[in-house]
């Protein structure tokens, strides 16, 4: 088996995690680029799109970030990474309310465990929890309300006797 072009070596992909390497003993007499290597495909590349890649093509594909499932753009505020710009915007608003004394005890991503007979069925992570006066408020910033989210929300509200406020 000879290289198909300078810097590339054909490989057969049998699954997303395994690559069948060519027999290098048969290739030792064949001319090839010194930088030709076989590596696993980057996580954002489908095995179907991989035929033979040069190292430059691989680096180009590996450098592209993966797209978020619902198109949200991760945003950083005060050194904290938020899943979406809407969530980051709401955080800024809540920080202003906290600085003004309207709310207190602002928490990010509190976890609620849904248990049945002492067995944890699932964990629900809301975006914010804070105290407004004497009442505890729980907020979730949502762009897309999936059926799984709606079910988890109702179960958590019933078990913890809280009301989850959805912010769009």
C-alpha positions as CSV (number, residue, x, y, z in Angstrom):
1,X,0.0,0.0,0.0
2,X,1.6,3.3,-1.1
3,X,0.8,6.8,0.1
4,X,-1.9,8.4,-2.0
5,X,-0.3,11.8,-2.0
6,X,2.5,13.6,-0.2
7,X,1.9,13.6,3.6
8,X,-1.1,11.3,3.6
9,X,-1.4,7.6,4.4
10,X,-4.7,5.8,3.9
11,X,-6.3,4.3,7.0
12,X,-9.4,2.2,7.3
13,X,-11.8,3.4,10.1
14,X,-13.7,0.5,11.6
15,X,-15.5,2.5,14.3
16,X,-15.4,6.0,15.9
17,X,-12.5,5.0,18.2
18,X,-10.5,2.5,16.2
19,X,-8.3,3.0,13.1
20,X,-6.7,0.1,11.2
21,X,-3.2,1.3,10.5
22,X,-1.4,0.4,7.3
23,X,1.4,-2.1,7.4
24,X,4.5,0.2,7.8
25,X,6.9,-2.6,6.9
26,X,5.5,-2.6,3.4
27,X,5.7,1.2,3.2
28,X,9.4,1.6,4.2
29,X,10.6,1.5,0.6
30,X,7.8,3.8,-0.5
31,X,8.5,7.6,-0.6
32,X,6.4,9.5,2.0
33,X,6.4,12.8,3.7
34,X,8.2,12.8,7.1
35,X,5.3,14.5,8.8
36,X,2.7,11.9,7.7
37,X,0.9,10.3,10.7
38,X,-2.3,8.5,11.5
39,X,-4.3,9.7,14.4
40,X,-7.9,9.4,15.6
41,X,-10.3,11.8,14.0
42,X,-11.1,14.9,16.0
43,X,-14.3,14.7,18.1
44,X,-16.2,17.1,15.8
45,X,-15.5,15.1,12.6
46,X,-17.7,12.2,11.5
47,X,-15.8,9.0,10.6
48,X,-17.7,9.1,7.3
49,X,-15.9,12.3,6.3
50,X,-12.5,10.9,7.0
51,X,-10.8,9.3,4.0
52,X,-7.2,10.3,4.0
53,X,-6.2,13.5,5.7
54,X,-3.0,15.4,5.6
55,X,-1.7,16.7,8.9
56,X,-2.7,20.2,7.9
57,X,-6.2,19.2,7.0
58,X,-6.6,17.3,10.3
59,X,-5.4,20.3,12.3
60,X,-7.8,22.6,10.5
61,X,-10.8,20.3,11.3
62,X,-9.7,19.7,14.8
63,X,-9.5,23.4,15.5
64,X,-13.1,24.1,14.8
65,X,-15.2,24.2,17.9
66,X,-18.3,22.0,18.3
67,X,-21.6,23.6,17.8
68,X,-23.9,23.7,20.9
69,X,-27.0,21.4,20.7
70,X,-29.5,24.3,20.6
71,X,-27.2,27.0,19.1
72,X,-26.4,28.8,22.4
73,X,-23.1,30.6,22.5
74,X,-21.0,30.1,25.7
75,X,-20.3,33.5,27.3
76,X,-17.8,34.5,30.1
77,X,-18.8,37.0,32.7
78,X,-16.6,37.8,35.8
79,X,-14.5,34.7,35.0
80,X,-17.6,32.5,35.1
81,X,-18.6,30.5,32.0
82,X,-22.3,30.5,31.2
83,X,-24.0,28.2,28.7
84,X,-25.7,31.0,26.8
85,X,-25.6,34.7,26.4
86,X,-29.1,34.9,27.8
87,X,-28.0,33.2,31.0
88,X,-25.0,35.6,31.3
89,X,-27.3,38.6,30.8
90,X,-29.6,37.4,33.6
91,X,-26.6,36.9,35.9
92,X,-25.6,40.5,35.3
93,X,-29.1,41.6,36.2
94,X,-29.2,39.5,39.3
95,X,-25.8,40.8,40.4
96,X,-27.1,44.4,40.1
97,X,-30.2,43.5,42.1
98,X,-28.0,41.9,44.8
99,X,-25.7,45.0,44.9
100,X,-28.8,47.2,45.3
101,X,-30.1,45.1,48.2
102,X,-33.2,43.7,46.5
103,X,-32.0,40.1,46.6
104,X,-29.5,38.2,48.7
105,X,-27.7,34.9,48.7
106,X,-27.3,34.5,45.0
107,X,-26.2,31.0,44.1
108,X,-25.2,29.7,40.7
109,X,-26.3,26.2,39.5
110,X,-27.8,24.8,42.7
111,X,-28.4,21.0,42.4
112,X,-31.6,19.3,43.4
113,X,-31.7,15.5,43.7
114,X,-34.9,13.8,43.0
115,X,-35.1,10.7,45.2
116,X,-37.6,7.9,45.5
117,X,-37.2,5.6,48.6
118,X,-33.7,7.0,49.2
119,X,-32.5,6.3,45.6
120,X,-31.5,9.2,43.5
121,X,-33.4,9.0,40.2
122,X,-31.9,12.2,38.6
123,X,-30.3,15.5,39.5
124,X,-31.8,18.8,38.4
125,X,-29.4,21.8,38.0
126,X,-31.2,25.1,37.9
127,X,-29.4,28.3,36.8
128,X,-29.9,30.6,39.8
129,X,-31.3,30.5,43.4
130,X,-31.6,33.5,45.6
131,X,-33.6,35.0,48.5
132,X,-36.0,37.8,47.8
133,X,-37.3,39.1,51.1
134,X,-38.2,35.9,53.0
135,X,-38.9,33.7,50.0
136,X,-36.5,31.5,48.0
137,X,-36.6,32.0,44.3
138,X,-35.3,29.4,41.7
139,X,-34.7,30.5,38.1
140,X,-33.9,28.7,34.9
141,X,-33.0,30.5,31.7
142,X,-34.6,28.6,28.9
143,X,-34.5,29.1,25.1
144,X,-36.0,25.7,24.3
145,X,-38.3,23.8,26.7
146,X,-37.8,20.1,26.0
147,X,-40.3,17.5,27.2
148,X,-37.6,16.1,29.5
149,X,-37.1,19.5,31.0
150,X,-40.8,20.0,31.6
151,X,-41.1,16.6,33.3
152,X,-38.1,17.2,35.6
153,X,-39.3,20.7,36.4
154,X,-42.7,19.4,37.6
155,X,-41.2,16.6,39.6
156,X,-38.7,18.9,41.4
157,X,-41.4,21.5,42.1
158,X,-43.6,18.7,43.6
159,X,-40.8,17.2,45.8
160,X,-39.2,20.4,47.0
161,X,-42.4,22.5,47.2
162,X,-40.8,25.3,45.1
163,X,-41.8,27.2,42.0
164,X,-39.2,27.3,39.3
165,X,-39.3,30.6,37.4
166,X,-38.5,30.3,33.7
167,X,-36.8,33.3,32.1
168,X,-36.6,33.6,28.4
